[in-house]
Amino acid sequence: MAVSRAPQRTPALSPHFTAECRFKECVFENYYVLYASALYRQCRSGRAWYLGLDKEGRVMKGNRVKKTKAAAHFVPKLLEVAMYREPSLHSVPETSPSSHPAP
């Protein structure tokens, strides 16, 4: 997916990775994820262009999306986490010197 300056209502899909495909992932204060274009910014204010979807699920223009609006908030996908126990001295099998045969 990419952000481009050309007006379009669908995301720009490119088979090649370009500068328009780079996004900065930010976690907002309400734990939603925002995606800001690494290439484009507002000319006057320098504010970043954010990826956003309207009520119909169509891509909004980057210069119209603000980070405080719900259109730019995405729910992060939880990854499967493998929980491992920390090694402990209690879990190590105890070997005593008397159990080993003498050489």
N, C-alpha and C positions, 0 to 999 in steps of 0.2 A: 504494500500500500504506500502511496506517496501523496504529498501535498504539492499542488502546482498552482501557478498563477492563473491558468486558463479556467474560465468559469465552466463548471460542470456539476452535475447533480449525482454523480457516482464517483467512488474513489478511483484515483488513477492507479491502475494496476500495471506494473512493469515487470517483465521477466528478468530485468537486470537491476542490480542494486545501484542506485544513484544517490546524490546528495539530498534529493527530495524525499527519499525513503528513510532518512534518519530522524528519529524522534527522541526526545528526552522524556523519560518516564519519571513522573513526580507523584509522591503520595501527599494528598491534600489532608487538611486537618481533620476531616471526617472519615479518614481512611479509604477514600475513593482514590482511584488512580487517574492521573491526567497525562495526556501525551501532547507535548509541545514540539513544534517543528524546530529542528536544529538549524534550518536554513533561513526560513522567513520570519520577519518581525514587522511590526507596524513602523512605517517610515518616520512619523513624527515622535511618537512616544517611546518607541523601542520595545513595546509590549510584545510578548511571544504570540504566535498563532497556535491555537489549540485545536486538536481534533475533536469534533463534536457531531452528534446525531440529532436531528429534529424529531418531532413526535411521530412522524411516519417512518422513521428509521433511515432517512436519507442523510447524506453527508452535508454538513453546513459549511459555508465559506469560513476559512480559518480566521479572517480578520473580523468576523462577526461573533466569534465564540470567546467568551470570557471564562476565566478559571473558576469564578464563583457561581456560574450557571450550571444547572443540572445536566444540560446537553453535553457538557464536557466530562462528566463524572462517570467513570467506568468501575465496575465491581471487579476486584482482582480475583483471578482464578487460583484457588487453593491447590497447592501441589501436594502430592502424597509424601508424607514425612515418615521416615523410618526411625523409630525410637530405639536406641540402643542403651543398654545399661552401662554405666561406667564401671570399669574394672575395680574390684575391691579386694582387699587382703583376705576377706572372709570367703571369697569364692575360689581362691587358689587352693588346689589340693595340697594338703600338708604331707610332707615326706620327712620322716625322721631318720637320723643317721643309723639307728639300730636296725632299721628295716632293710638296709642295703647290705649285701654280702661283702665280707672283707676280701680284698684281693690277695 
